[in-house]
Amino acid sequence: MAATASLMELSDSSGSSSTVIQSMCHVRASELYPKRDLETDEGPPTLEPPTVPFVPLAGESVEYLGRGSNNTVLALSNYRFYLKVSDGGSKRRRGYQDSNIPLGLIEMVEIKDLFYLIISCKDARTCRCTFTTNDLCLEWYKRLTRAIIPPKNVQDVFAFAFHAWAIEDQCNEDISLNLGHDGDDDYFMKEIERLNISVLSDNSKWRISKVNWDYKLCATYPNRLLVPSSITDQTLETAAKFRSSKRVPVIVWRHKGNGAILARCSQPEVGWLGWRSQEDEDLLKAIAESCQNKSKKSKKLVVIDARSYPSAVANRARGGGCECPEYYPGCEIRFMNLANIHAVRKSFHLLRQLCASPPDLPNWYSLLENTRWLHNISGLLHAANTVAATIELEIQPVLVHCSDGWDRTPQIVSLAELMLDPYYRTIDGFRVLCQREWLDFGHKFNDRGQGDDPNERCPVFIQWLDCVHNVMAQYPCAFEFSKSYLVKLAQHTYANLFGTFLCNSGAERKRTGIGTATFSVWKYLAASVECKNHLYSSQQDNILWVSCNVRDMNLWRDLYVGPFTEGPQLTKSPELCNSTLVMEGVIDPMVSNGQPIVFNNESPCMEFSKTEDVISLDDRDDKSSDTNSSSSIIAEENGIERHLNSTNNVLNTVDGLLPLVDDMQNRLQQLNLEYKAREAALQNELHVTRLVLLRQASHRCNGVEATATLDMNGLSLADKIDDDQHRRRDDIVVGTCRAIRRSTNPVGAGPRGYPVYVVRQQILAGKTEASL
């Protein structure tokens, strides 16, 4: 530790002075975030002690290490839980690979039937371990339970230690090139300019209000708000008191073609007594009037309420409600009947239970329907389609809200903007979309992901990413980012490696200094090659009209289930073919029950199903055979980060996770590299051909025959001497070749080479004589 001291005299009111010693200390990362000592379990004396199966990241320290059957290694660090399957074990031979789970992704750990340790993750994946002794199983249960408890201080999250150690050690070139900080780019004014929103002229319809500067008005809103120019800050302050959590209606997007705007807010606090606010009514009227075109035709503001009408009326008992038509004559209210966070959480838990079940269930799709997960995805896309059609076709301004305006509201608003604006389908535009609608407008990432109250947890952001995945499936060429981008973003929403999604609002992130003390996930994703879509066409400026029928929805297998790992199964168990599965009896009562399911880390576990229902037949055989080991891993079809190809087991040097497998994108990237190599070879051939032809033409003009001996490239000594004189003419021939190549043999048209002979004929015919 380095320290310096300085003296400073202070004078009080009486004139006497005192000397104070000020010290400035530089605290090293090793002192601020010290690494813990490694504790290794005792194993059989015949085996060597296990080694750490991965390269730790900056600031990562392995705390517990154990060995199981078939040389299976279990490792627990302050960032991840790692299960390494032996290269020669039976699991590895059947295609099972290692499991690599960041601790922030673990939602629940439970013991089942004394010997089974089940790890349920926030991305719907499940990992199961089995032990031969209950003591060892209970020990690892305690270790994992302690490790996943959310820290009381946000600065104890691993993202801070990772940043401090990486900056101090300058450990990796990938760290410096692929990582940055949040808040480096001021997107707000760029978006104002891009959307053609005039805020500086005297006759502007909109203005930028700083009434929420330093988050004085609303702690979950951004500092700058875009509002109609006729609305004063005093009106905003009064209107905010009439909205839940003071989330006043503000403008977030404008259609550049017809001028219709998209705004968002929370529910009005009408209550049973039918309270009203003149300032709130004036604000909504001003929003509608700001969209009038030159014809001065009045436009009706369409209010999209994400709830059902009974739910909106029921909220009046708690002081909420919806806009009364008699108080807002210029508004039209439409209810979208979307599920609340409790219903979504229940649906997600059923989906996770189903994905953890044996893969050969004959009624798997009927069980998937019972989860109602795809129904909820369909409802969200239908609501976004309604908003997009209202703005694009009806040319009406839209105001979106739910109860509090930070769950269903950002889902609908951001999906509608994604459909309407092609900029948000680029990598940079998608970052701006998430930053504004989710982070700056106060989606509670902490409470929804790893809060202390289990009833507040809900995968709202994961559900929205699933909607984006379904839109991408219908329009695969409309997005600059790939499916791997969405999977990585979903994982790092809770992985605690980056500080982007920490805390509940921008005010909390600013107060804790997350923007400068942690890395941002956006630069990492933008720099990742696997996250780019090689099918992307930037020429597509059209609006994405999404088919939102349930039959058109796709399960997000890449995230919830994982890639195919097992080989062909030639026989099928008669038990699965001829008997009624117990899973029906498990899911159906849970679907019919209206109460939300509560999961927590303190309770022992929740019984999903019987042991024989969650363990496949092959795994039962392994259980009976692993009698002489301390622990063994029962790998699942949907295990974390498993890949069939063993060459893909190299962990990413930045986030420590396995790379994602996308055969289509890998093949497209390979074709792209092949065409670039072919183009470089052809340009080299053109250069050589140009020199030969120009030299021969020069000899003919001078009446000299080219009789010199040529080398292997067709060049004589004279050719090599005056090569520099003719090199400036390369662009003429290369440009001619590119023009001919585009017209005769475009890339991908066939296996034949580029028509170099046509260039020679063009030159010999004298068509480039003037340039030469």
MARPADREN-372609 format. One line per field, with one value per residue (C-alpha): x negated, y negated, z; residue number from 0; residue in one letter. Coordinates in steps of 0.2 Angstrom, whole numbers, plus 5000, padded with zeros to 4 digits. Layout:
N
X = c(X,...)
Y = c(Y,...)
Z = c(Z,...)
lumdren = c(NUM,...)
pagu = c(A,...)
This chain:
772
X = c(5000,4993,4998,4994,4997,4999,5002,5017,5021,5039,5045,5060,5071,5060,5045,5035,5028,5025,5015,5024,5014,5023,5018,5021,5020,5020,5028,5023,5036,5029,5032,5049,5055,5044,5044,5049,5039,5043,5051,5050,5061,5052,5053,5048,5029,5027,5031,5021,5028,5040,5034,5045,5053,5053,5042,5049,5054,5047,5052,5059,5053,5058,5064,5069,5063,5069,5067,5081,5083,5074,5063,5077,5072,5083,5076,5084,5077,5083,5090,5096,5100,5091,5094,5081,5085,5070,5064,5065,5081,5097,5106,5093,5094,5113,5110,5112,5100,5095,5107,5102,5114,5111,5117,5129,5138,5143,5160,5162,5153,5162,5158,5169,5170,5154,5142,5148,5142,5153,5148,5161,5156,5164,5162,5174,5159,5157,5141,5142,5128,5129,5119,5116,5116,5129,5115,5106,5122,5127,5110,5111,5128,5123,5108,5119,5133,5120,5113,5129,5136,5137,5124,5131,5119,5119,5101,5098,5104,5091,5092,5082,5068,5067,5065,5053,5041,5042,5038,5024,5016,5019,5020,5027,5027,5045,5050,5043,5050,5067,5073,5078,5089,5107,5111,5097,5110,5124,5137,5151,5146,5141,5159,5167,5158,5160,5179,5180,5187,5185,5182,5171,5182,5195,5210,5204,5218,5207,5194,5181,5186,5174,5187,5180,5162,5153,5168,5178,5195,5194,5180,5184,5184,5170,5163,5170,5188,5195,5212,5223,5217,5233,5231,5221,5211,5223,5237,5226,5223,5241,5246,5233,5242,5257,5247,5240,5222,5223,5220,5227,5231,5216,5212,5199,5200,5207,5211,5201,5213,5230,5225,5235,5226,5225,5226,5225,5230,5238,5256,5266,5271,5290,5295,5312,5317,5313,5300,5294,5280,5282,5263,5263,5277,5269,5253,5261,5271,5254,5246,5260,5260,5241,5244,5255,5250,5252,5271,5273,5284,5286,5279,5285,5272,5274,5270,5263,5267,5257,5269,5286,5301,5306,5288,5287,5304,5298,5282,5293,5295,5276,5277,5273,5285,5286,5291,5309,5316,5327,5311,5301,5312,5298,5292,5296,5292,5288,5284,5271,5276,5257,5252,5244,5228,5235,5243,5227,5216,5228,5227,5208,5206,5217,5207,5191,5198,5203,5186,5178,5189,5183,5181,5192,5208,5222,5233,5220,5229,5245,5235,5228,5245,5250,5236,5244,5227,5230,5247,5239,5226,5240,5250,5235,5232,5250,5249,5234,5242,5257,5245,5236,5252,5259,5244,5240,5257,5269,5256,5262,5251,5250,5247,5243,5244,5247,5248,5231,5224,5208,5213,5226,5224,5205,5209,5223,5214,5197,5205,5215,5200,5191,5204,5206,5188,5174,5161,5165,5161,5143,5131,5129,5147,5152,5140,5149,5166,5161,5152,5167,5183,5176,5161,5165,5184,5181,5185,5181,5167,5161,5178,5184,5168,5161,5171,5174,5193,5197,5214,5205,5194,5200,5190,5198,5182,5180,5197,5195,5179,5189,5201,5186,5180,5197,5197,5179,5185,5198,5186,5169,5161,5168,5156,5137,5135,5137,5146,5130,5131,5148,5142,5126,5136,5149,5135,5126,5142,5139,5122,5114,5099,5104,5112,5124,5140,5136,5148,5165,5163,5151,5151,5145,5132,5126,5125,5115,5103,5107,5103,5085,5082,5088,5087,5101,5109,5112,5095,5091,5106,5102,5084,5089,5088,5101,5114,5114,5128,5120,5137,5140,5146,5145,5156,5172,5181,5198,5209,5209,5227,5225,5237,5242,5252,5248,5244,5231,5222,5205,5198,5181,5171,5154,5157,5170,5164,5147,5140,5143,5129,5135,5132,5146,5158,5162,5173,5187,5192,5208,5212,5212,5222,5236,5239,5246,5232,5233,5228,5246,5251,5238,5241,5260,5264,5251,5259,5276,5270,5271,5258,5241,5226,5214,5195,5182,5165,5169,5182,5176,5183,5199,5204,5205,5208,5202,5185,5189,5198,5182,5169,5167,5165,5147,5143,5151,5139,5125,5132,5131,5114,5106,5105,5087,5086,5089,5100,5105,5114,5130,5129,5145,5151,5152,5136,5127,5116,5114,5108,5105,5089,5075,5065,5078,5073,5061,5068,5070,5056,5067,5083,5076,5091,5091,5094,5111,5113,5123,5119,5127,5118,5101,5104,5108,5093,5082,5089,5086,5068,5066,5073,5061,5046,5052,5054,5036,5029,5038,5032,5014,5017,5024,5009,4997,5008,5008,4989,4987,5000,4994,4976,4981,4991,4976,4965,4976,4978,4959,4957,4947,4951,4951,4938,4932,4933,4948,4947,4960,4972,4971,4960,4944,4930,4936,4954,4947,4937,4952,4965,4967,4970,4985,4992,5002,5013,5019,5035,5040,5039,5045,5061,5064,5063,5075,5088,5086,5087,5103,5111,5105,5102,5108,5102,5111,5117,5107,5090,5081,5068,5069,5067,5050,5048,5062,5051,5037,5049,5055,5037,5032,5047,5042,5057,5045,5033,5038,5034,5018)
Y = c(5000,4983,4968,4949,4937,4918,4904,4892,4878,4875,4859,4858,4843,4838,4837,4851,4863,4882,4894,4909,4923,4929,4945,4952,4970,4981,4998,5012,5024,5038,5029,5023,5039,5053,5070,5084,5100,5116,5130,5147,5162,5178,5191,5209,5212,5220,5205,5189,5173,5164,5148,5133,5138,5120,5104,5092,5075,5059,5058,5076,5088,5106,5109,5128,5142,5160,5176,5188,5204,5207,5192,5180,5164,5151,5133,5118,5101,5084,5082,5100,5118,5130,5148,5157,5174,5186,5188,5206,5208,5216,5199,5191,5206,5202,5184,5176,5161,5150,5138,5121,5110,5093,5091,5077,5088,5100,5097,5112,5127,5142,5159,5173,5190,5188,5191,5179,5161,5151,5134,5123,5109,5092,5096,5112,5124,5137,5147,5162,5170,5187,5192,5209,5201,5189,5180,5175,5170,5159,5151,5146,5140,5129,5122,5118,5110,5098,5094,5089,5078,5060,5048,5034,5022,5021,5018,5036,5042,5051,5038,5026,5038,5043,5025,5020,5035,5033,5015,5017,5032,5028,5046,5049,5040,5047,5037,5020,5023,5030,5022,5004,4994,4989,4971,4968,4963,4950,4958,4946,4931,4943,4951,4933,4929,4946,4945,4928,4921,4902,4895,4880,4868,4856,4865,4883,4894,4903,4898,4907,4905,4906,4907,4924,4918,4928,4939,4926,4929,4948,4960,4973,4961,4953,4936,4928,4930,4926,4918,4906,4888,4882,4891,4883,4891,4886,4895,4910,4910,4909,4922,4934,4935,4942,4957,4972,4970,4952,4960,4946,4948,4944,4946,4960,4962,4953,4960,4950,4952,4948,4939,4951,4952,4966,4962,4972,4970,4979,4981,4966,4966,4964,4975,4980,4961,4957,4944,4934,4922,4907,4907,4925,4922,4907,4917,4931,4918,4909,4926,4929,4911,4912,4925,4915,4913,4897,4901,4897,4913,4918,4935,4946,4953,4972,4978,4996,5003,5020,5026,5033,5022,5032,5031,5012,5009,5021,5010,4995,5004,5001,4983,4986,4988,4983,4967,4963,4959,4945,4936,4940,4937,4936,4954,4971,4985,5003,5017,5030,5043,5048,5059,5051,5055,5069,5078,5076,5083,5098,5101,5100,5112,5125,5122,5125,5141,5147,5144,5153,5169,5184,5179,5193,5189,5194,5180,5166,5153,5155,5152,5137,5130,5132,5121,5107,5099,5098,5091,5077,5074,5073,5060,5049,5049,5046,5031,5024,5027,5017,5002,5004,5004,4989,4979,4984,4988,4977,4963,4961,4957,4971,4970,4987,4991,5006,5004,4997,4995,5005,5023,5025,5007,5009,5026,5018,5002,5009,5023,5010,4999,5015,5018,5000,4994,5004,4995,5004,5021,5016,5020,5002,4998,5013,5007,4990,4998,5008,4994,4982,4993,5005,4997,4978,4980,4991,5009,5017,5029,5033,5037,5047,5057,5059,5049,5054,5056,5071,5064,5050,5062,5064,5066,5051,5047,5065,5066,5050,5058,5073,5062,5055,5072,5076,5060,5065,5082,5075,5062,5070,5057,5041,5041,5037,5048,5067,5079,5081,5063,5065,5080,5072,5056,5067,5076,5060,5052,5062,5068,5053,5052,5035,5021,5016,5024,5022,5012,5006,4989,4977,4967,4982,4986,4968,4967,4983,4979,4994,4985,4983,4997,5012,5017,5015,5030,5020,5018,5036,5042,5030,5036,5054,5063,5076,5063,5056,5061,5065,5066,5048,5036,5018,5014,5020,5004,5012,5014,5031,5037,5052,5067,5069,5084,5098,5110,5098,5097,5107,5113,5104,5121,5113,5105,5116,5133,5132,5140,5158,5169,5187,5199,5209,5219,5235,5242,5234,5239,5248,5239,5223,5230,5239,5230,5213,5201,5194,5177,5174,5177,5164,5150,5150,5147,5133,5125,5125,5118,5099,5096,5090,5102,5096,5101,5096,5101,5104,5118,5135,5138,5140,5157,5157,5175,5192,5198,5210,5196,5185,5198,5207,5225,5224,5213,5226,5238,5226,5223,5242,5244,5229,5237,5234,5216,5201,5191,5193,5181,5186,5175,5169,5166,5148,5146,5130,5126,5143,5146,5162,5157,5158,5145,5132,5134,5119,5106,5088,5078,5063,5071,5088,5097,5109,5102,5105,5117,5110,5121,5109,5094,5103,5109,5092,5085,5099,5094,5076,5080,5091,5078,5065,5076,5080,5061,5058,5072,5065,5047,5054,5063,5047,5038,5050,5051,5032,5031,5043,5035,5017,5022,5031,5016,5004,5015,5014,4995,4994,5007,5018,5037,5044,5058,5057,5073,5073,5079,5091,5076,5071,5056,5051,5041,5025,5029,5029,5013,5002,5010,4995,4984,4995,4999,4983,4990,5005,4996,4995,5014,5019,5008,5015,5032,5028,5021,5037,5048,5040,5042,5060,5070,5063,5071,5087,5089,5105,5113,5106,5093,5075,5071,5064,5067,5054,5041,5046,5045,5028,5021,5029,5021,5004,5000,4993,4985,4968,4971,4980)
Z = c(5000,4995,5006,5006,5019,5019,5032,5032,5044,5049,5058,5069,5073,5087,5076,5083,5071,5071,5061,5053,5044,5028,5021,5003,5002,4987,4991,4980,4973,4983,4999,4994,4987,4995,4988,4999,5003,4994,5004,4995,5001,5006,4992,4991,4994,4977,4967,4965,4973,4960,4951,4946,4930,4923,4922,4935,4929,4936,4955,4955,4968,4970,4988,4987,4977,4977,4967,4962,4953,4936,4941,4941,4949,4958,4960,4969,4967,4971,4953,4947,4951,4939,4936,4926,4919,4916,4898,4900,4910,4903,4904,4893,4880,4879,4874,4891,4894,4909,4918,4921,4931,4937,4955,4950,4939,4953,4960,4971,4978,4986,4992,4986,4994,5004,4990,4976,4974,4962,4956,4948,4937,4932,4914,4916,4916,4929,4935,4946,4956,4966,4980,4989,5006,5013,5023,5007,4999,5014,5014,4996,4999,5013,5002,4988,4998,5007,4990,4982,4996,4989,4997,5008,5000,4981,4981,4987,4970,4960,4946,4957,4961,4943,4938,4951,4948,4929,4930,4942,4934,4916,4915,4898,4881,4878,4894,4888,4870,4874,4889,4893,4906,4906,4903,4891,4877,4879,4868,4873,4862,4848,4849,4849,4833,4824,4827,4820,4837,4837,4854,4851,4840,4847,4839,4844,4850,4863,4875,4887,4905,4919,4933,4937,4938,4951,4952,4963,4955,4952,4958,4944,4929,4919,4923,4907,4901,4884,4886,4876,4876,4883,4899,4913,4926,4939,4929,4928,4947,4951,4938,4945,4961,4953,4945,4954,4960,4952,4935,4925,4906,4895,4877,4872,4853,4838,4820,4808,4794,4801,4817,4829,4846,4859,4878,4894,4912,4927,4932,4938,4957,4954,4969,4974,4976,4958,4961,4946,4942,4930,4927,4922,4910,4902,4900,4890,4880,4876,4871,4858,4851,4849,4835,4825,4807,4795,4793,4811,4813,4831,4835,4849,4861,4862,4880,4880,4897,4899,4912,4910,4914,4929,4936,4932,4942,4956,4958,4963,4980,4982,4976,4958,4943,4925,4916,4917,4899,4906,4913,4897,4882,4870,4875,4869,4882,4876,4888,4883,4897,4900,4915,4930,4937,4949,4934,4924,4938,4940,4922,4921,4936,4927,4911,4921,4929,4911,4904,4918,4915,4904,4886,4879,4887,4874,4880,4881,4870,4880,4896,4888,4884,4902,4907,4897,4893,4875,4878,4888,4874,4861,4872,4873,4854,4851,4862,4853,4836,4842,4847,4830,4820,4830,4826,4808,4801,4811,4814,4832,4847,4860,4879,4887,4905,4917,4936,4940,4923,4925,4920,4906,4900,4895,4887,4876,4872,4867,4857,4847,4844,4838,4825,4820,4819,4810,4820,4836,4826,4825,4839,4844,4842,4853,4867,4866,4867,4882,4891,4889,4891,4904,4913,4913,4916,4931,4928,4945,4939,4957,4965,4949,4949,4966,4978,4996,4993,4983,4978,4969,4958,4940,4924,4916,4905,4901,4894,4884,4876,4872,4862,4853,4849,4842,4831,4825,4821,4809,4802,4802,4791,4800,4815,4815,4831,4832,4843,4853,4857,4865,4875,4881,4886,4896,4905,4910,4916,4932,4931,4941,4930,4923,4932,4919,4927,4945,4956,4952,4945,4937,4953,4963,4950,4951,4969,4971,4957,4946,4930,4934,4946,4935,4916,4904,4895,4879,4873,4877,4866,4852,4851,4851,4834,4839,4842,4825,4812,4795,4787,4792,4778,4782,4767,4776,4781,4783,4798,4806,4807,4818,4818,4836,4836,4848,4834,4827,4844,4846,4862,4866,4866,4865,4882,4891,4885,4877,4861,4856,4865,4865,4851,4842,4854,4845,4859,4870,4887,4888,4904,4894,4880,4889,4905,4910,4916,4933,4926,4921,4939,4945,4933,4931,4950,4950,4934,4942,4958,4958,4971,4965,4969,4981,4980,4992,4998,5016,5014,5011,4994,4984,4978,4959,4956,4962,4960,4947,4937,4936,4933,4916,4915,4910,4925,4936,4930,4934,4951,4955,4948,4957,4974,4978,4975,4985,4972,4954,4942,4934,4918,4911,4893,4897,4907,4908,4894,4886,4869,4859,4851,4864,4854,4860,4878,4878,4890,4884,4891,4896,4904,4908,4900,4885,4868,4861,4846,4831,4816,4803,4809,4810,4792,4786,4795,4786,4769,4772,4776,4761,4749,4756,4754,4736,4733,4739,4728,4713,4716,4717,4701,4693,4698,4690,4674,4673,4674,4660,4649,4652,4649,4632,4627,4631,4621,4606,4607,4607,4593,4605,4607,4624,4622,4640,4650,4662,4680,4688,4689,4671,4675,4667,4675,4666,4672,4690,4688,4682,4693,4703,4688,4683,4701,4701,4687,4698,4702,4684,4681,4698,4696,4679,4686,4701,4689,4677,4692,4699,4682,4677,4693,4710,4726,4729,4711,4708,4711,4696,4697,4693,4674,4674,4655,4652,4660,4648,4633,4639,4640,4624,4615,4620,4631,4645,4633,4638,4656,4652)
lumdren = c(0,1,2,3,4,5,6,7,8,9,10,11,12,13,14,15,16,17,18,19,20,21,22,23,24,25,26,27,28,29,30,31,32,33,34,35,36,37,38,39,40,41,42,43,44,45,46,47,48,49,50,51,52,53,54,55,56,57,58,59,60,61,62,63,64,65,66,67,68,69,70,71,72,73,74,75,76,77,78,79,80,81,82,83,84,85,86,87,88,89,90,91,92,93,94,95,96,97,98,99,100,101,102,103,104,105,106,107,108,109,110,111,112,113,114,115,116,117,118,119,120,121,122,123,124,125,126,127,128,129,130,131,132,133,134,135,136,137,138,139,140,141,142,143,144,145,146,147,148,149,150,151,152,153,154,155,156,157,158,159,160,161,162,163,164,165,166,167,168,169,170,171,172,173,174,175,176,177,178,179,180,181,182,183,184,185,186,187,188,189,190,191,192,193,194,195,196,197,198,199,200,201,202,203,204,205,206,207,208,209,210,211,212,213,214,215,216,217,218,219,220,221,222,223,224,225,226,227,228,229,230,231,232,233,234,235,236,237,238,239,240,241,242,243,244,245,246,247,248,249,250,251,252,253,254,255,256,257,258,259,260,261,262,263,264,265,266,267,268,269,270,271,272,273,274,275,276,277,278,279,280,281,282,283,284,285,286,287,288,289,290,291,292,293,294,295,296,297,298,299,300,301,302,303,304,305,306,307,308,309,310,311,312,313,314,315,316,317,318,319,320,321,322,323,324,325,326,327,328,329,330,331,332,333,334,335,336,337,338,339,340,341,342,343,344,345,346,347,348,349,350,351,352,353,354,355,356,357,358,359,360,361,362,363,364,365,366,367,368,369,370,371,372,373,374,375,376,377,378,379,380,381,382,383,384,385,386,387,388,389,390,391,392,393,394,395,396,397,398,399,400,401,402,403,404,405,406,407,408,409,410,411,412,413,414,415,416,417,418,419,420,421,422,423,424,425,426,427,428,429,430,431,432,433,434,435,436,437,438,439,440,441,442,443,444,445,446,447,448,449,450,451,452,453,454,455,456,457,458,459,460,461,462,463,464,465,466,467,468,469,470,471,472,473,474,475,476,477,478,479,480,481,482,483,484,485,486,487,488,489,490,491,492,493,494,495,496,497,498,499,500,501,502,503,504,505,506,507,508,509,510,511,512,513,514,515,516,517,518,519,520,521,522,523,524,525,526,527,528,529,530,531,532,533,534,535,536,537,538,539,540,541,542,543,544,545,546,547,548,549,550,551,552,553,554,555,556,557,558,559,560,561,562,563,564,565,566,567,568,569,570,571,572,573,574,575,576,577,578,579,580,581,582,583,584,585,586,587,588,589,590,591,592,593,594,595,596,597,598,599,600,601,602,603,604,605,606,607,608,609,610,611,612,613,614,615,616,617,618,619,620,621,622,623,624,625,626,627,628,629,630,631,632,633,634,635,636,637,638,639,640,641,642,643,644,645,646,647,648,649,650,651,652,653,654,655,656,657,658,659,660,661,662,663,664,665,666,667,668,669,670,671,672,673,674,675,676,677,678,679,680,681,682,683,684,685,686,687,688,689,690,691,692,693,694,695,696,697,698,699,700,701,702,703,704,705,706,707,708,709,710,711,712,713,714,715,716,717,718,719,720,721,722,723,724,725,726,727,728,729,730,731,732,733,734,735,736,737,738,739,740,741,742,743,744,745,746,747,748,749,750,751,752,753,754,755,756,757,758,759,760,761,762,763,764,765,766,767,768,769,770,771)
pagu = c(M,A,A,T,A,S,L,M,E,L,S,D,S,S,G,S,S,S,T,V,I,Q,S,M,C,H,V,R,A,S,E,L,Y,P,K,R,D,L,E,T,D,E,G,P,P,T,L,E,P,P,T,V,P,F,V,P,L,A,G,E,S,V,E,Y,L,G,R,G,S,N,N,T,V,L,A,L,S,N,Y,R,F,Y,L,K,V,S,D,G,G,S,K,R,R,R,G,Y,Q,D,S,N,I,P,L,G,L,I,E,M,V,E,I,K,D,L,F,Y,L,I,I,S,C,K,D,A,R,T,C,R,C,T,F,T,T,N,D,L,C,L,E,W,Y,K,R,L,T,R,A,I,I,P,P,K,N,V,Q,D,V,F,A,F,A,F,H,A,W,A,I,E,D,Q,C,N,E,D,I,S,L,N,L,G,H,D,G,D,D,D,Y,F,M,K,E,I,E,R,L,N,I,S,V,L,S,D,N,S,K,W,R,I,S,K,V,N,W,D,Y,K,L,C,A,T,Y,P,N,R,L,L,V,P,S,S,I,T,D,Q,T,L,E,T,A,A,K,F,R,S,S,K,R,V,P,V,I,V,W,R,H,K,G,N,G,A,I,L,A,R,C,S,Q,P,E,V,G,W,L,G,W,R,S,Q,E,D,E,D,L,L,K,A,I,A,E,S,C,Q,N,K,S,K,K,S,K,K,L,V,V,I,D,A,R,S,Y,P,S,A,V,A,N,R,A,R,G,G,G,C,E,C,P,E,Y,Y,P,G,C,E,I,R,F,M,N,L,A,N,I,H,A,V,R,K,S,F,H,L,L,R,Q,L,C,A,S,P,P,D,L,P,N,W,Y,S,L,L,E,N,T,R,W,L,H,N,I,S,G,L,L,H,A,A,N,T,V,A,A,T,I,E,L,E,I,Q,P,V,L,V,H,C,S,D,G,W,D,R,T,P,Q,I,V,S,L,A,E,L,M,L,D,P,Y,Y,R,T,I,D,G,F,R,V,L,C,Q,R,E,W,L,D,F,G,H,K,F,N,D,R,G,Q,G,D,D,P,N,E,R,C,P,V,F,I,Q,W,L,D,C,V,H,N,V,M,A,Q,Y,P,C,A,F,E,F,S,K,S,Y,L,V,K,L,A,Q,H,T,Y,A,N,L,F,G,T,F,L,C,N,S,G,A,E,R,K,R,T,G,I,G,T,A,T,F,S,V,W,K,Y,L,A,A,S,V,E,C,K,N,H,L,Y,S,S,Q,Q,D,N,I,L,W,V,S,C,N,V,R,D,M,N,L,W,R,D,L,Y,V,G,P,F,T,E,G,P,Q,L,T,K,S,P,E,L,C,N,S,T,L,V,M,E,G,V,I,D,P,M,V,S,N,G,Q,P,I,V,F,N,N,E,S,P,C,M,E,F,S,K,T,E,D,V,I,S,L,D,D,R,D,D,K,S,S,D,T,N,S,S,S,S,I,I,A,E,E,N,G,I,E,R,H,L,N,S,T,N,N,V,L,N,T,V,D,G,L,L,P,L,V,D,D,M,Q,N,R,L,Q,Q,L,N,L,E,Y,K,A,R,E,A,A,L,Q,N,E,L,H,V,T,R,L,V,L,L,R,Q,A,S,H,R,C,N,G,V,E,A,T,A,T,L,D,M,N,G,L,S,L,A,D,K,I,D,D,D,Q,H,R,R,R,D,D,I,V,V,G,T,C,R,A,I,R,R,S,T,N,P,V,G,A,G,P,R,G,Y,P,V,Y,V,V,R,Q,Q,I,L,A,G,K,T,E,A,S,L)
